[in-house]
Every structure is written in C-alpha cells, then in structure tokens.
C-alpha cells in the first residue's frame, strides 16, 4: 500500500465522483445483444421442437437481462452477464440444451430503476424473450418483479440476495440465486459475536433491501448494545465522509459493510484519511479483491495500490474461492473463461456469472424438450433443492420458498485473495433460527462440464 500525505475528505469525494463518472462511461453502448442463430418469437408449430412459448424455436432459446454496464455498480458487475453468456457459449458448442442454443440479450440499465423498467418492458413486450435471467440489483429489480409475475414471465436467479425474492406464493415466477442477505448477515453476525464479543460495532449499509436485509441479520446475532452506529448511504452518492465520520465518532472497533464494490473502496479511502482502522467485516457482494483493488487505485489516482486497505477483512463465500485452482469447478470455469471470456479478469464476478448460468442450464434440462414457461417453474420447484453444482451449500427452492443458496462459509482476505475456512454454515432468514454446519460435500462437475438436469 502506498498512500502517503494528508488528504482531505473533500478531495476523496471529488476523486470518488470522478470515478463514478468514469464508471458511467464504461460502455459506449446502451445495450449488448448476442448474435442469435434463430429467431426468438412465439410459435406453436412443430418447427419449434415441441416448445410453446415466446423466445423459443427448435434451435434457440433467448433470455433477457438488465445489467449495470455503466453507472455506479458497473465496476466488476459489468463482467457478470458476459461471463454467463460465455458459459452458454460453451454449452452451445456442445450441442446446447435439447438442441437449442442459449442466447442472452443484455441491456444496460446503469443501476437506475427507471431504466430497468424501460429495458425489461422492451425485452418482454418487444423482444419477446422467454424469460428474464440474472437481473442485477436490489433497487433495480424490485421495480419489475410485479410486472414479471403478473405477466407470468420466468424471472430466474436474480443477481441480488434480497429477502424479497423468497416468497414463492406471492411471486411464483421469481427466484433468487445467492444467499438471502439476512442469512449472510446472521452468519457474519455470529462470527462477530464469537470473536469480537463486547466490542463496539458500526454498520455501513446501502439504504435499500440489500443493506437493510444484511443489517437485520447482524442485529439477529449481535447484541443491540454493541451496535453503536448504523449509517445508511444512497446509491449514486459521491462521498461517504459524513457516514464514516459518524462511525468513527461512535467508537466502533468493528465495521460491517453491506456495500457494492465502489462504496467499499470509497469507505476505506475515507477511513484512511481519518486515521481510522477498524476490523472490517464485508458482505461478499462488495469484497471481490480484484474489483475493489482496482477501484482503490482508480479513486486514489494510483496512490493506493493493491488491496492493502482490505487486507484482513472478514467476509464469506457460497462458491469456491477463485484462487483455489485445485477445485474442479474453478478448473471448469477457468477453462470456459480462457475459451470464451479471456478479455475479462478471472475474478468473483466472472465466477458468479458462470455459476448462475450453470444453474439456468440445470433448470432448462429439468424442464425437458417441450419447453414452456410454466414447465421451467415447475422444474425448479420440484428439483431445485437437490441441485448443488458449484455451490458450497444447497439451494432452498420449493413451491413456497424461492430463496437461493442456504448459507455461506466464512473467509478472510489474505494476500489479496479470499481464503475460505471453517466449513459452510446454513440457516434461514427467520429471526432466531439456528445456524448449523453443513455436513454435505460439494460434488465434482460432470465430465462434460454440462449439467444433465
């Protein structure tokens, strides 16, 4: 770490604003759409391979997604959907699913809810996609869930751990993927309670269901008397000086971040200028070392290099660490990355996109050749709880519970890498529900790397 000299908080804010603008200019295109080998239109003729749904032909199936290719969440997260398409390209090269090539129509919403509504309506009403896959963001996706469910559009594996995706009765077409933020918060909170008992805890959180869900999990485990400051921030802000100053003034010795990567970086640079060095506990959402390290360098104009400001941060994971090259899932994803996505860094965002894509392929295989929208929903409800794939723990899928992975394994940033240890833990978001070790084992991927359903 090289970050010398006294820097004012105002300076950090100005530089952070510039970084946000740069993130907003990260793509010259408002949307990215994959080339399609078939026309994704509604058809009930025998020429569609037995499927009776929009977005499906005998040779193709098309999903749509909204992603922050630009805007405050673009750093790191803009890699996710292209990585998913890379895995689909791998599957397509091996014959697709029941002979259908999988395509992903990627639209940029800049992490802006108004844009999200517009692009999702375009994907559903004009492009006639089969479903929405991996729509990214809590504040964004919450604005389209009602529309998708009312329209009976499969809304699969949202790229957010919001507890709001879990209710399969109220939202039968929406499914989460990553662990519910309250589940993650509970497991992080248990670690704090066990290892930092009696110490003052501060929480910095995004002021939406992401941050509030995580905060609820922390509060379930950490005594209320220990949580001395809770500071929300709005996505799009260019400074965290008031929030970090308040957290420092509270006397907090442990800082919990439920932040996206750019705010993890801004928060740590602000803490540095204040001379405040709490023990960091950071949601897996905001801690990918490659992404945060790059943002620290950009925002500080090169004065902060590497990941020194997040070294020793406590975090968690529900997928194997990207640096665990002995893990067969990492080996598979690295192979796909090298073949189809080599221009991106192989980091947690790329792993996320590929793991989520693997899960979608599982769902399509389970739904069968005669593909319908309701058929894929039924397949997830009936089979999803038995799918492991690259995850360290099982999914929670059932007719009534559409939450994603059921837990996480604790980890720490060591040498600029996330190292997981201690074994996976599972729980539910219900207040007071027990946190228990998961004793199952992660299966190896199929020899082909493609799920059979």
C-alpha positions in Angstrom: 0.0 0.0 0.0 1.4 3.4 -1.0 -0.9 6.3 0.1 1.2 9.0 1.8 0.4 12.5 2.7 -2.6 14.2 4.3 -5.6 14.1 2.0 -8.8 16.0 2.8 -12.2 14.3 2.8 -13.3 16.8 0.2 -10.5 15.5 -2.1 -11.6 11.9 -1.6 -15.2 13.0 -2.5 -14.1 14.8 -5.7 -12.0 11.8 -6.9 -14.8 9.4 -6.0 -17.2 11.5 -8.1 -14.8 11.3 -11.0 -14.6 7.5 -10.5 -18.4 7.3 -10.6 -18.5 9.3 -13.8 -15.8 7.0 -15.3 -17.9 4.0 -14.3 -20.9 5.6 -16.0 -18.8 5.9 -19.2 -17.7 2.3 -19.0 -19.6 1.3 -22.2 -20.3 3.2 -25.3 -23.3 1.2 -26.0 -26.6 1.3 -24.2 -27.2 -2.4 -24.7 -25.3 -5.5 -25.7 -27.2 -8.3 -27.5 -25.7 -11.6 -28.5 -26.0 -12.8 -32.1 -28.8 -15.3 -32.5 -28.9 -18.4 -34.5 -32.7 -18.5 -34.5 -35.5 -16.0 -34.3 -36.9 -15.7 -30.8 -40.6 -15.4 -31.5 -43.7 -17.1 -30.2 -44.7 -20.2 -32.1 -46.8 -23.3 -31.5 -45.9 -25.1 -34.7 -44.0 -28.4 -34.9 -41.0 -26.4 -36.1 -40.1 -25.2 -32.6 -39.0 -28.5 -31.3 -42.1 -29.1 -29.1 -41.9 -25.8 -27.2 -44.8 -23.5 -26.9 -43.5 -20.2 -25.6 -42.2 -16.9 -26.8 -38.4 -16.7 -27.2 -38.1 -20.4 -28.2 -37.5 -22.0 -31.6 -36.4 -25.5 -32.5 -32.8 -24.3 -32.4 -32.7 -21.4 -29.9 -33.9 -20.0 -26.6 -33.4 -16.4 -25.7 -33.4 -14.8 -22.3 -33.1 -11.1 -21.4 -31.3 -9.4 -18.6 -30.8 -5.9 -17.2 -27.2 -5.2 -16.1 -25.2 -2.2 -14.9 -22.8 -2.0 -17.9 -22.4 1.7 -16.8 -23.1 3.6 -13.7 -22.0 3.2 -10.0 -22.3 -0.6 -9.9 -20.5 -1.2 -13.2 -17.1 -1.8 -11.8 -16.9 -5.6 -11.6 -20.6 -6.2 -12.0 -20.4 -5.4 -15.7 -18.4 -8.7 -16.1 -21.3 -10.9 -14.8 -23.7 -11.2 -17.8 -20.9 -11.7 -20.4 -19.5 -14.4 -18.2 -22.9 -16.1 -18.2 -23.0 -15.9 -22.0 -19.5 -17.4 -22.1 -20.8 -20.4 -20.2 -23.8 -20.6 -22.5 -21.4 -20.4 -25.5 -19.6 -23.4 -24.0 -22.8 -25.3 -23.7 -23.8 -24.2 -27.2 -20.6 -25.6 -28.6 -21.5 -29.0 -27.1 -25.0 -29.1 -28.7 -26.9 -26.7 -26.4 -29.9 -27.9 -24.4 -32.1 -30.3 -26.4 -30.5 -28.9 -29.5 -31.3 -25.3 -28.6 -28.6 -22.7 -28.4 -28.9 -20.4 -25.4 -28.7 -16.6 -26.0 -28.7 -13.7 -23.6 -30.0 -10.3 -24.7 -28.1 -7.9 -22.3 -29.5 -4.4 -21.7 -27.7 -1.7 -19.8 -29.8 -0.1 -17.1 -26.9 1.8 -15.4 -28.2 0.6 -12.0 -31.0 3.1 -12.4 -34.5 1.7 -11.5 -36.3 3.9 -14.1 -34.0 2.5 -16.8 -34.6 -1.0 -15.5 -38.4 -0.7 -16.0 -37.8 0.6 -19.5 -35.4 -2.1 -20.7 -37.3 -5.0 -19.1 -40.6 -3.9 -20.7 -38.6 -3.7 -24.0 -37.2 -7.2 -23.5 -40.6 -8.7 -22.7 -43.0 -6.8 -24.9 -40.9 -6.1 -27.9 -38.1 -8.7 -28.0 -40.4 -11.4 -26.7 -37.7 -13.1 -24.6 -38.6 -16.4 -22.9 -37.7 -15.0 -19.5 -35.5 -12.7 -17.5 -32.3 -14.1 -16.2 -29.9 -12.7 -13.6 -31.4 -9.2 -13.5 -28.9 -7.4 -11.3 -29.5 -5.2 -8.3 -31.9 -4.9 -5.4 -33.1 -1.3 -6.1 -33.5 -2.0 -9.8 -35.1 -5.4 -9.9 -37.6 -4.7 -7.2 -39.2 -2.3 -9.7 -40.0 -5.0 -12.3 -40.9 -8.0 -10.1 -44.6 -7.3 -10.0 -44.8 -6.8 -13.8 -42.9 -10.0 -14.5 -45.1 -12.1 -12.1 -48.3 -10.5 -13.4 -47.2 -11.4 -16.9 -46.1 -14.9 -15.9 -42.6 -14.4 -17.2 -39.9 -16.6 -15.6 -37.7 -14.3 -13.5 -34.8 -16.6 -12.8 -31.9 -16.4 -10.4 -31.9 -12.7 -9.7 -28.4 -11.3 -9.1 -29.2 -10.0 -5.6 -29.7 -11.6 -2.3 -32.7 -9.5 -1.3 -35.1 -11.4 1.0 -37.9 -10.0 -1.2 -37.3 -12.8 -3.8 -38.1 -15.6 -1.3 -41.9 -15.6 -1.3 -42.8 -18.2 -3.9 -46.5 -17.9 -3.0 -46.7 -14.2 -3.7 -44.1 -14.2 -6.5 -44.3 -17.6 -8.1 -42.2 -16.7 -11.2 -39.2 -15.1 -9.3 -36.2 -16.9 -7.9 -33.1 -15.8 -6.0 -29.7 -17.3 -6.5 -27.2 -16.1 -4.0 -27.8 -16.3 -0.2 -30.5 -14.1 1.2 -28.8 -11.1 2.7 -30.3 -11.8 6.1 -28.9 -15.3 6.0 -25.5 -13.8 5.2 -25.8 -11.2 7.9 -26.8 -13.7 10.5 -23.7 -15.9 9.8 -21.4 -12.8 9.8 -23.1 -11.6 13.0 -22.5 -15.0 14.7 -18.8 -14.7 13.8 -18.6 -11.2 15.3 -20.4 -12.3 18.4 -18.0 -15.2 18.8 -14.7 -13.4 18.0 -15.4 -9.8 19.0 -17.7 -10.1 21.9 -18.4 -6.9 23.7 -16.7 -4.7 21.1 -18.5 -1.7 19.6 -19.8 -2.4 16.1 -20.7 0.0 13.4 -22.6 -0.8 10.2 -22.4 1.0 6.9 -25.2 -0.2 4.6 -26.9 0.7 1.3 -30.3 2.2 2.1 -32.4 -0.4 0.3 -33.4 -4.0 0.9 -29.8 -5.1 0.3 -28.4 -3.2 3.2 -31.5 -3.5 5.4 -31.6 -7.2 4.9 -28.0 -7.5 5.9 -28.4 -5.3 8.9 -31.4 -7.4 10.1 -29.1 -10.4 10.0 -26.4 -8.7 12.0 -28.9 -7.5 14.6 -30.2 -11.0 15.0 -26.9 -12.1 16.3 -25.0 -9.1 17.7 -26.4 -7.6 20.9 -28.2 -4.3 20.3 -26.0 -2.7 22.9 -22.9 -3.5 20.9 -24.2 -1.9 17.7 -23.3 1.7 18.3 -23.8 3.3 14.9 -25.9 2.4 11.8 -25.2 4.5 8.8 -27.1 4.2 5.5 -26.0 5.6 2.2 -27.8 6.2 -1.1 -26.6 4.6 -4.3 -25.2 7.3 -6.5 -23.7 9.4 -3.8 -20.1 10.5 -4.4 -18.9 10.7 -0.8 -19.2 8.7 2.4 -17.4 11.3 4.6 -20.4 12.0 6.9 -21.2 8.3 7.4 -17.6 7.3 8.0 -17.0 10.2 10.3 -20.1 9.3 12.3 -19.0 5.6 12.5 -15.5 6.6 13.7 -17.0 9.0 16.3 -19.2 6.2 17.7 -16.1 4.4 18.9 -16.7 1.4 16.7 -13.9 -1.1 16.6 -15.6 -3.4 14.1 -17.0 -2.0 10.8 -19.6 -4.1 8.9 -20.1 -3.1 5.2 -23.1 -4.0 3.2 -21.8 -2.1 0.2 -21.3 -2.6 -3.5 -17.6 -2.5 -4.5 -17.2 1.2 -5.3 -18.6 2.1 -1.9 -16.4 -0.4 -0.2 -13.4 1.4 -1.8 -14.7 4.9 -1.1 -15.4 4.0 2.5 -11.9 2.6 3.0 -10.1 5.6 1.5 -12.2 7.9 3.7 -11.3 5.8 6.7 -7.7 6.1 5.8 -7.8 9.9 5.6 -9.4 9.9 9.1 -6.8 7.6 10.5 -9.4 5.1 11.5 -8.6 1.4 11.2 -11.5 -0.8 12.5 -11.7 -4.5 11.9 -13.5 -4.9 8.6 -16.4 -7.3 8.1 -17.7 -7.0 4.5 -20.5 -8.7 2.6 -19.4 -10.9 -0.2 -21.3 -8.5 -2.5 -18.7 -5.8 -2.1 -15.3 -7.5 -1.4 -14.0 -9.1 -4.7 -10.3 -8.2 -4.2 -9.7 -7.7 -8.0 -12.6 -5.3 -8.3 -12.0 -3.4 -5.1 -8.3 -3.2 -5.6 -8.8 -1.7 -9.0 -11.2 0.9 -7.6 -8.9 1.8 -4.8 -6.2 2.5 -7.3 -8.5 4.5 -9.6 -10.2 6.6 -6.9 -6.9 7.5 -5.2 -5.3 8.2 -8.6 -2.7 5.5 -8.0 -1.7 6.5 -4.5 -3.4 3.4 -3.1 -2.1 0.3 -4.9 -3.2 -3.2 -4.4 -5.6 -4.5 -1.7 -3.8 -3.4 1.4 -6.8 -1.4 2.7 -8.9 -4.5 2.7 -6.2 -7.0 3.8 -7.5 -9.0 6.8 -11.2 -8.1 6.1 -13.6 -10.8 7.2 -16.1 -12.0 4.6 -17.8 -15.1 3.4 -18.5 -17.1 0.2 -21.0 -19.6 -1.1 -18.9 -20.6 -4.2 -15.3 -21.8 -4.1 -12.6 -19.2 -4.0 -11.5 -18.3 -7.5 -7.9 -18.8 -6.4 -8.5 -22.4 -5.3 -7.2 -23.9 -8.6 -7.4 -27.4 -7.1 -11.2 -27.1 -7.1 -12.7 -28.9 -10.1 -15.4 -26.2 -10.5 -12.7 -23.5 -10.6 -10.9 -25.6 -13.2 -14.0 -25.8 -15.3 -14.8 -22.1 -15.1 -11.2 -21.2 -15.9 -11.3 -23.4 -19.0 -14.5 -21.7 -20.1 -13.1 -18.3 -19.3 -10.0 -18.9 -21.4 -12.0 -20.1 -24.4 -14.9 -17.6 -24.3 -14.2 -14.7 -21.9 -10.5 -14.2 -21.9 -10.6 -10.4 -22.0 -12.1 -10.2 -18.5 -10.2 -10.9 -15.3 -10.9 -14.3 -13.8 -12.5 -13.0 -10.6 -15.5 -13.5 -8.4 -17.8 -11.6 -10.8 -16.9 -13.9 -13.6 -17.3 -17.0 -11.4 -20.7 -15.7 -10.3 -21.9 -15.3 -13.9 -20.8 -18.8 -14.9 -22.2 -20.5 -11.7 -25.5 -18.8 -12.3 -25.5 -19.8 -16.0 -24.8 -23.4 -14.9 -27.9 -23.3 -12.7 -30.1 -22.0 -15.6 -28.9 -24.9 -17.7 -29.9 -27.2 -14.9 -33.3 -25.7 -14.9 -33.7 -26.0 -18.7 -32.6 -29.6 -18.7 -35.0 -30.4 -16.0 -37.9 -28.7 -17.8 -37.5 -31.0 -20.8 -37.6 -30.7 -24.5 -41.2 -29.5 -24.7 -40.3 -26.2 -23.1 -42.9 -23.9 -21.6 -42.7 -21.0 -19.1 -44.7 -22.9 -16.5 -42.7 -26.0 -17.2 -39.4 -24.4 -16.2 -41.1 -23.0 -13.0 -42.4 -26.5 -12.1 -38.9 -28.0 -12.7 -37.2 -25.6 -10.3 -39.9 -26.1 -7.6 -39.6 -29.9 -7.9 -35.9 -30.4 -8.5 -34.0 -27.2 -7.4 -33.4 -28.2 -3.8 -31.4 -31.1 -5.0 -29.1 -29.1 -7.2 -25.7 -28.5 -5.9 -23.5 -27.6 -8.8 -20.7 -25.2 -7.9 -22.3 -24.1 -4.7 -20.9 -25.0 -1.3 -24.4 -25.4 0.2 -27.9 -26.5 -1.2 -30.5 -24.2 -2.7 -33.7 -23.5 -0.8 -36.0 -23.9 -3.8 -39.5 -25.2 -3.3 -43.0 -24.1 -4.3 -43.2 -21.7 -1.4 -39.5 -20.7 -0.9 -37.7 -19.2 -3.8 -34.6 -18.2 -1.9 -31.2 -19.1 -3.3 -28.3 -20.7 -1.6 -28.9 -21.6 2.1 -25.7 -20.4 3.6 -22.1 -19.4 3.3 -18.6 -20.3 4.5 -16.6 -17.7 6.5 -13.5 -16.3 4.9 -10.8 -13.6 5.1 -8.8 -11.5 2.6 -5.2 -12.8 2.9 -2.5 -11.8 0.5 -5.1 -10.1 -1.7 -7.2 -13.3 -2.0 -10.3 -14.6 -0.3 -9.5 -17.7 1.7 -12.4 -19.7 3.0 -12.2 -21.8 6.1 -14.2 -23.5 8.8 -16.8 -25.2 6.6 -20.1 -24.0 5.3 -22.9 -22.9 7.6 -26.6 -22.8 6.8 -29.6 -21.1 8.3 -32.9 -19.4 7.4 -33.8 -15.7 7.4 -36.2 -16.3 10.3 -35.2 -14.4 13.4 -33.6 -16.6 16.0 -33.4 -19.6 13.6 -30.3 -21.8 14.3 -27.1 -21.6 12.4 -25.8 -25.1 11.7 -22.8 -26.6 10.0 -23.5 -28.1 6.6 -22.1 -31.6 6.5 -22.6 -32.5 2.9 -19.9 -32.5 0.2 -19.6 -30.5 -2.9 -19.9 -32.8 -6.0 -17.5 -32.6 -8.8 -18.8 -31.2 -12.1 -19.9 -33.6 -14.8 -17.1 -34.8 -17.1 -18.5 -32.6 -19.9 -19.0 -29.6 -17.6 -22.6 -29.5 -18.6 -25.4 -30.5 -16.2 -27.8 -33.3 -17.2 -30.8 -31.8 -15.4 
